[in-house]
Amino acid sequence: MPGKTQKWLDRVERWGNALPDPVFIFLGLIALLVAASVAAALFGWSAVNPVSGEMLTAKSLLSAENVGKLLTEMPDTMANFPPLGLILVVMLGAAVAERSGLFTTLMNRAMRGVPNRFLSPAIFLIGLLSHQAADAAYVVLIPLSAIIFAAAGRHPLSGIAIAYAGISGAFAANLLPGQFDVLMLGITKSATALLVPDHMLNPLGNWYFTAALGLILIPVTWFVNDRIVEPRLGTWTGSPPEGEIEDEADPAAHRKGLRRAGLAAIAIAFIFAAFTLWPGYTPLVDGTAAGPARLEPFYASLVAGFMFLFLVCGWVYGAAVGTISSHRDVVKMMTEGLATMTPFLVISFFAAHFIAMFAWSNLGPVMAINGADWLRAQQLATPVMLILLLLMSSVFDLVIGSASAKWSAMAPIVVPMLMLLGVSPEMTTAAYRMGDSIFNIVTPVASNFVLVLVLAQRWRQDFGVGSLIALMLPFSIAIGLTGLCLVSLWTGFELPVGPGAPATYAMPAR
């Protein structure tokens, strides 16, 4: 790694680690949010919802309504924190699969077939494909990637970094379209109806762009991880967490356990497939929807699917190799697994309240709508407009975590505006999505940032907020520059964004 880059990242890490504990970072952010909401309410900061025509006014968090909401809804605010239930549910099963030795054996077997030099692109590719698994990938792929790298004699934090980059940093890239495409283009369709009520949108309208982005990012992130991130971490000389990487004392028993786990996995996959495809009985299909949206219940069920998959496979594997002798061992493993999540539970309380209070203040949609209005007023060339949209989306991502919430506020303005300027709704959506993913991996207010921090601390106890920011910042820069170039090239050559979805748009004749 060049000396200047090394010194710059070291400086970022020192500055970041000088920050207080994440709990107090969120307390500070809450205090700033309260002050901003009071000032915004005092000056009457507002915006008109372009869909409903409703006047959205910033609300003071010190108002009687919001103070009452804070104190009376505190348990519900934490319980409704999106990643919380997801992580706890998946961890119930993952804890059994981990402590029974199944994960270790699978990773050791996988290591035999993957050359060391190809670990980074392989894990990044899996991260891209895991976008269909929603946030469950955070508690599955990231810790497993650390184990894989440690087993190969490489630094486990580098494994965490490349997995996190694939799951979150490259969230705008999708090799296979899924529920997020349906969600985002559904919001876009509502925005197009303001201008052209009968305009049709293809749910696969971003596929060509997102697939190309994913393919390009594989070598880009491979270079960043192997040439910049891992050399800075140095040679891994530590030992893994207890029980995670062991030699196979009885290969025959491990083979037997893997066979049983494989049969269990096939059985669970068959059950979920039956719930989706069985004629007359499809609890995982939305019969009232059309197209890919019909499978939204199936995508939502993947969290439960992962939990059952890990639980059952870990149980039968452990019974075969002797790490599980009774159901009491299974319960003990679940308990121990959830115990490792205690730091995350503490931080979740404060993170949940920051996100909820941001919503109560109305600052999020007001900021997004006014920002989009400013963008429209500049009357710039089309590629420049899309790049500004990308940059605006990335800046908002530092303070507003939900991509759909930001797009719901911005789309009704920027989509019709760019349609009038000859940009298709699909191209506008692709540019927004690109910007929204750049800073996902370096902002401490992201809902899963603290989870990744806790996972990293299992391998290096002094690993702080600044350490994680410095670890992921090279990926953010590389992904951002790649996205800027791709959006510029896509609009410059007017390439189709997806099947039946051109980059340009012509208003219908009236």
C-alpha positions in Angstrom: 0.0 0.0 0.0 1.4 3.5 -0.8 2.7 5.3 2.2 0.4 8.3 1.8 -2.7 6.1 1.6 -1.6 4.2 4.7 -1.0 7.4 6.7 -4.3 8.8 5.6 -6.3 5.7 6.6 -4.4 5.6 9.9 -5.4 9.2 10.5 -9.0 8.4 9.8 -8.9 5.5 12.2 -7.4 7.6 15.0 -10.0 10.3 14.5 -12.8 7.8 14.4 -11.5 5.9 17.5 -11.3 9.2 19.3 -15.0 9.4 19.1 -16.9 8.2 22.2 -18.7 4.8 22.4 -21.4 4.3 19.8 -24.0 4.6 22.5 -22.9 8.1 23.3 -22.5 8.9 19.6 -26.2 8.2 19.2 -27.0 10.3 22.3 -25.1 13.2 20.8 -26.9 12.7 17.5 -30.2 12.7 19.3 -29.3 15.9 21.1 -28.4 17.6 17.7 -31.6 16.2 16.2 -33.7 17.7 19.0 -32.0 21.1 18.6 -32.4 21.0 14.8 -36.1 20.1 15.1 -36.7 23.0 17.5 -35.0 25.4 15.1 -36.8 24.0 12.1 -40.2 24.2 13.8 -39.4 27.7 15.0 -38.6 29.0 11.5 -41.5 27.1 9.9 -39.4 24.8 7.7 -41.8 22.9 5.5 -42.4 21.2 2.1 -45.4 20.1 0.1 -45.8 16.4 -0.4 -46.0 16.2 -4.3 -48.2 13.1 -4.2 -50.9 14.0 -1.7 -50.5 17.8 -1.7 -50.2 17.6 2.1 -48.1 20.3 3.8 -45.3 18.7 5.7 -44.0 20.9 8.5 -41.0 20.2 10.7 -42.1 19.3 14.2 -40.2 20.1 17.4 -39.2 17.0 19.3 -39.8 19.0 22.5 -43.5 19.4 21.7 -45.9 17.8 24.1 -46.9 15.3 21.5 -43.4 14.1 20.8 -42.3 14.0 24.4 -45.3 12.0 25.3 -44.6 9.6 22.3 -41.0 9.2 23.4 -41.9 8.2 27.0 -45.0 6.1 26.3 -43.8 4.3 23.3 -40.3 3.5 24.4 -40.7 -0.3 24.5 -42.4 -0.3 21.1 -39.8 1.9 19.6 -37.0 -0.6 20.5 -39.1 -3.6 19.6 -39.9 -2.1 16.2 -36.3 -1.4 15.3 -36.1 -3.2 11.9 -32.8 -5.2 12.3 -33.5 -6.3 15.9 -36.0 -9.1 15.5 -34.4 -10.2 12.3 -31.0 -10.6 13.9 -32.3 -12.4 17.0 -34.4 -14.8 15.0 -31.6 -15.8 12.6 -29.1 -16.0 15.5 -31.2 -18.7 17.2 -30.5 -21.0 14.4 -27.0 -19.7 13.5 -25.8 -20.2 17.1 -26.7 -24.0 16.9 -25.0 -24.3 13.4 -21.9 -22.5 14.7 -21.5 -24.2 18.0 -22.3 -27.7 16.7 -19.3 -27.3 14.4 -21.3 -27.3 11.1 -20.1 -23.9 10.0 -16.5 -24.7 10.7 -16.6 -28.0 8.8 -18.4 -26.4 5.8 -15.9 -23.6 5.7 -12.9 -25.9 6.0 -14.4 -28.1 3.2 -15.1 -25.0 1.1 -11.5 -23.8 1.6 -10.2 -26.9 -0.1 -11.8 -26.0 -3.4 -11.2 -22.2 -3.5 -7.7 -20.9 -4.2 -6.6 -18.4 -1.6 -6.2 -15.6 -4.2 -9.9 -16.0 -5.2 -11.4 -15.7 -1.8 -12.2 -12.0 -2.1 -14.1 -12.1 -5.4 -15.9 -15.3 -4.4 -17.2 -13.8 -1.1 -18.1 -10.4 -2.8 -20.1 -12.3 -5.4 -21.9 -14.2 -2.7 -22.6 -10.9 -1.0 -24.2 -9.6 -4.2 -26.4 -12.6 -4.5 -27.4 -12.4 -0.8 -29.3 -9.1 -1.5 -32.3 -11.4 -2.0 -31.9 -12.6 1.5 -32.6 -9.1 2.9 -30.6 -8.3 6.1 -30.2 -11.9 7.1 -26.9 -11.9 5.2 -25.4 -9.7 7.8 -25.6 -12.3 10.5 -24.7 -15.2 8.2 -22.2 -14.2 5.5 -20.1 -11.7 7.4 -19.1 -13.9 10.4 -18.6 -16.9 8.1 -16.3 -14.8 5.8 -14.1 -14.0 8.8 -13.9 -17.7 9.6 -13.0 -18.5 5.9 -10.2 -15.9 5.9 -8.8 -17.0 9.2 -8.8 -20.7 8.1 -6.8 -19.6 5.0 -4.2 -17.8 7.1 -5.5 -14.4 6.0 -6.8 -11.6 8.2 -10.4 -12.2 9.3 -11.2 -8.5 9.3 -10.4 -8.5 5.6 -13.0 -11.2 5.2 -15.5 -9.1 7.1 -14.7 -6.1 4.9 -15.2 -7.7 1.6 -18.5 -9.4 2.7 -19.8 -6.1 4.1 -18.9 -4.3 0.9 -20.8 -6.9 -1.1 -23.8 -6.9 1.0 -24.2 -3.2 1.8 -21.7 -1.1 -0.1 -22.8 -2.6 -3.5 -26.5 -2.7 -2.6 -27.3 -0.9 -5.9 -25.9 -3.9 -7.8 -28.1 -6.9 -8.3 -27.1 -9.8 -10.5 -30.6 -11.2 -10.0 -33.6 -8.9 -9.6 -35.6 -9.3 -6.4 -38.0 -7.7 -4.0 -36.0 -4.4 -3.7 -36.3 -3.8 -7.4 -40.1 -4.3 -7.1 -40.2 -1.9 -4.1 -38.1 0.9 -5.7 -39.7 0.8 -9.1 -43.1 0.6 -7.5 -42.4 4.0 -5.8 -41.1 5.3 -9.2 -44.4 4.2 -10.9 -46.4 6.2 -8.4 -44.3 9.2 -9.2 -44.7 8.8 -13.0 -48.4 8.8 -12.6 -48.3 12.4 -11.5 -47.2 13.3 -15.1 -48.4 10.4 -17.2 -51.1 8.4 -15.3 -51.1 5.5 -17.7 -47.3 5.1 -17.9 -46.2 1.4 -17.5 -43.1 0.4 -15.6 -41.2 -2.9 -15.9 -40.3 -4.3 -12.5 -37.0 -5.5 -14.1 -36.4 -2.0 -15.4 -33.0 -1.6 -13.6 -31.7 -5.1 -14.3 -29.2 -4.3 -17.0 -27.7 -1.4 -15.1 -27.6 -3.2 -11.7 -26.1 -6.4 -13.2 -23.4 -4.5 -15.1 -22.5 -2.6 -11.9 -22.2 -5.9 -10.0 -19.9 -7.5 -12.6 -17.7 -4.4 -12.7 -17.5 -4.1 -8.9 -16.1 -7.7 -8.6 -12.6 -6.8 -9.9 -12.7 -3.3 -8.4 -13.4 -4.6 -4.8 -11.0 -7.5 -5.3 -8.2 -5.0 -5.9 -9.3 -2.8 -3.0 -9.4 -5.6 -0.5 -6.3 -7.5 -1.5 -4.1 -4.5 -2.4 -5.2 -1.8 0.0 -7.3 -3.1 2.9 -5.6 -6.3 3.8 -2.0 -5.1 3.6 -2.9 -2.3 6.0 -4.2 -4.9 8.5 -1.0 -6.8 8.4 -0.4 -10.5 8.9 -3.0 -12.4 10.9 -1.3 -14.0 13.9 -4.2 -14.3 16.4 -6.3 -17.2 17.3 -10.0 -17.4 16.3 -12.8 -17.3 18.8 -13.1 -20.5 20.8 -14.5 -23.4 19.0 -14.8 -21.8 15.6 -11.9 -23.5 13.7 -10.9 -27.0 14.6 -9.4 -30.0 12.9 -11.7 -32.8 12.1 -10.9 -35.4 14.8 -13.2 -38.1 13.2 -13.5 -37.5 9.4 -16.1 -40.4 9.1 -18.4 -38.8 11.7 -18.1 -35.4 10.0 -19.0 -36.9 6.6 -22.0 -38.6 8.2 -23.0 -35.3 9.8 -22.7 -33.4 6.6 -24.8 -36.0 4.7 -27.5 -35.7 7.3 -27.3 -31.9 7.3 -27.6 -31.9 3.5 -30.7 -34.1 3.6 -32.2 -31.7 6.3 -31.4 -28.7 4.1 -33.1 -30.4 1.1 -36.2 -31.2 3.2 -36.5 -27.5 4.4 -36.0 -26.2 0.9 -38.7 -28.6 -0.3 -41.1 -27.4 2.4 -40.6 -23.7 1.4 -40.9 -24.6 -2.3 -44.2 -26.4 -1.6 -45.5 -23.4 0.3 -44.8 -21.4 -2.8 -45.7 -23.7 -5.6 -48.3 -26.2 -4.3 -51.6 -25.8 -6.2 -54.3 -24.5 -4.0 -52.1 -23.9 -1.0 -49.5 -21.1 -1.4 -49.1 -19.2 1.9 -45.9 -17.7 0.6 -47.5 -16.1 -2.5 -49.5 -12.9 -2.6 -52.4 -13.9 -4.8 -53.7 -10.4 -5.1 -50.4 -9.1 -6.6 -49.1 -9.4 -10.2 -45.7 -10.2 -11.6 -42.6 -10.4 -9.3 -44.6 -8.8 -6.5 -46.4 -12.1 -6.0 -43.3 -13.5 -4.4 -42.9 -10.7 -1.7 -44.2 -13.1 1.1 -41.6 -15.7 0.0 -38.8 -13.1 0.2 -40.1 -12.0 3.6 -40.1 -15.6 4.8 -36.3 -16.1 4.1 -35.5 -14.9 7.6 -37.5 -17.7 9.1 -36.1 -20.0 6.5 -32.5 -19.3 7.5 -33.4 -19.8 11.1 -34.9 -23.2 10.5 -32.2 -24.2 8.0 -29.4 -23.4 10.5 -31.2 -24.9 13.5 -32.2 -28.2 11.9 -29.0 -28.7 10.0 -26.9 -27.8 13.0 -28.9 -30.1 15.2 -28.6 -33.2 13.0 -24.9 -32.5 12.3 -24.2 -32.1 16.0 -26.0 -35.3 16.8 -23.9 -37.2 14.3 -20.5 -35.9 15.4 -21.3 -35.8 19.1 -21.4 -32.1 19.9 -25.1 -32.4 20.6 -26.3 -35.2 22.9 -29.8 -33.9 23.8 -32.3 -31.1 23.3 -30.8 -29.3 26.3 -27.5 -28.8 24.4 -29.5 -27.1 21.6 -31.1 -24.7 24.0 -27.8 -24.0 25.6 -26.2 -23.2 22.2 -29.1 -20.8 21.4 -28.6 -19.0 24.8 -24.9 -18.7 24.3 -25.4 -17.4 20.8 -27.8 -14.7 21.9 -25.5 -13.7 24.7 -22.9 -12.6 22.1 -25.4 -10.1 20.8 -25.8 -8.2 24.1 -23.6 -5.2 23.0 -25.8 -4.9 19.9 -28.9 -4.9 22.0 -27.6 -2.0 24.1 -26.7 0.0 21.0 -30.0 -0.9 19.3 -32.0 0.9 22.0 -30.4 4.2 21.2 -30.2 3.7 17.5 -33.9 2.8 17.4 -34.8 6.0 19.2 -32.7 8.2 16.9 -34.3 6.8 13.8 -37.8 7.0 15.3 -37.3 10.6 16.5 -36.0 11.5 13.0 -39.3 10.3 11.6 -41.4 12.1 14.3 -39.7 15.4 13.5 -40.6 15.2 9.7 -37.1 16.5 9.0 -36.3 13.6 6.6 -39.0 14.1 4.0 -38.8 17.9 4.3 -35.0 17.8 3.7 -35.4 15.4 0.7 -38.2 17.4 -1.0 -36.5 20.8 -0.6 -33.2 19.2 -1.8 -34.9 17.9 -4.9 -36.5 21.3 -5.5 -33.1 22.9 -5.5 -31.8 20.3 -8.0 -34.7 21.1 -10.3 -34.0 24.9 -10.1 -30.5 24.6 -11.4 -31.5 23.7 -15.0 -28.4 21.7 -15.7 -27.5 19.2 -18.4 -29.0 15.7 -18.1 -25.9 13.8 -17.1 -25.0 16.4 -14.6 -28.5 16.3 -13.1 -28.2 12.6 -12.7 -24.8 12.8 -11.0 -26.1 15.5 -8.7 -29.1 13.3 -7.9 -26.6 10.5 -7.1 -24.5 12.8 -4.9 -27.6 14.1 -3.1 -28.8 10.6 -2.5 -25.4 9.6 -1.1 -25.3 12.7 1.3 -28.8 11.9 2.6 -27.7 8.3 3.1 -25.4 9.6 5.9 -28.4 10.7 8.0 -31.4 8.8 6.6 -31.0 5.1 6.5 -34.1 3.9 4.6 -33.7 4.0 0.9 -37.4 3.6 0.3 -38.2 6.4 2.7 -35.9 8.9 0.9 -37.1 7.8 -2.5 -40.7 8.1 -1.5 -40.1 11.7 -0.7 -37.8 12.6 -3.6 -39.3 10.5 -6.5 -42.5 12.6 -7.0 -40.3 15.6 -7.8 -37.2 14.3 -9.5 -38.9 11.6 -11.6 -41.4 13.8 -13.4 -38.8 16.6 -13.7 -36.3 14.4 -15.4 -39.0 12.8 -17.6 -39.7 16.3 -19.0 -35.9 16.6 -19.6 -35.9 13.3 -21.6 -34.6 10.9 -18.9 -36.5 7.7 -18.4 -37.9 6.9 -14.9 -35.9 3.7 -14.8 -32.6 5.6 -15.4 -33.5 8.1 -12.7 -34.2 5.3 -10.3 -30.9 3.6 -11.1 -28.9 6.8 -10.5 -30.7 7.3 -7.1 -30.0 3.7 -6.1 -26.3 4.1 -7.0 -25.9 7.1 -4.8 -27.9 5.6 -1.9 -25.4 2.7 -1.5 -22.1 4.5 -1.5 -21.9 5.5 2.2 -23.9 2.6 3.7 -20.7 1.0 5.0 -19.1 4.0 6.6 -21.9 5.8 8.4 -22.4 4.9 12.1 -26.1 5.7 11.9 -26.7 2.8 9.5 -28.8 0.3 11.3 -26.4 -2.6 10.6 -23.1 -0.7 11.2 -23.1 -1.5 14.9 -23.8 -5.1 14.2 -20.7 -5.3 11.9 -18.7 -3.5 14.5 -19.6 -6.1 17.2 -18.7 -8.9 14.8 -15.3 -7.3 14.1 -14.7 -7.0 17.8 -14.8 -10.7 18.2 -11.5 -10.8 16.3 -9.9 -7.6 17.6 -11.3 -6.3 20.9 -10.0 -2.8 20.5 -11.7 -2.4 17.1 -13.6 0.9 17.3 -15.9 3.0 15.2 -13.0 4.7 13.5 -11.4 1.4 12.8 -14.5 0.2 10.9 -14.8 3.5 9.0 -11.1 3.3 8.0 -11.5 -0.3 7.0 -14.5 0.4 4.7 -13.6 3.8 3.4 -11.5 2.6 0.4 -14.5 0.5 -0.7 -16.8 3.5 -0.5 -14.5 5.6 -2.6 -14.0 2.9 -5.2 -17.7 2.0 -5.4 -18.7 5.7 -5.6 -16.2 6.5 -8.4 -17.3 3.4 -10.3 -20.9 4.4 -9.9 -20.3 8.0 -11.1 -18.5 6.7 -14.2 -21.1 4.1 -15.0 -24.0 6.5 -14.7 -22.2 9.0 -16.9 -21.4 6.3 -19.6 -24.9 4.9 -19.4 -26.6 8.2 -20.1 -23.9 9.3 -22.6 -24.4 6.1 -24.7 -28.2 6.0 -24.0 -27.9 2.3 -23.1 -31.1 0.4 -22.0 -31.5 0.3 -18.2 -33.4 -3.0 -18.3 -35.6 -5.1 -20.5 -37.9 -2.7 -22.4 -36.5 0.2 -20.3 -34.5 2.8 -22.3 -32.4 5.4 -20.7 -34.2 8.2 -22.5 -37.9 9.2 -22.5 -40.1 11.1 -24.8 -43.3 12.6 -23.5 -46.4 11.2 -25.3 -48.1 13.5 -27.8 -51.2 15.2 -26.5 
